[in-house]
């Protein structure tokens, strides 16, 4: 028998954004729109930052003379 999982489709970041948006539109907070929308763009920036960091590490490893096969074998051994 196959089990099926259902999700509500609402993420924590969306709930936080909706709370901040409601507070901003009702005048209870006077934050900048950058901070009101921050739950939407901060996670995206974190992912982009992690990808950039990994890319820099790979570029440095290749510049130091490691081949792609060397990097893959070291990753597999761990």
Secondary structure, 3 states (H helix, E strand, C coil): CCCCCCCCCCCHHHHHHHHHHHHHHHCCCCCCHHHHCHHHHHHHHHHHHHHHHHHHHHHHHHHCCCCHHHHHHHHHHC
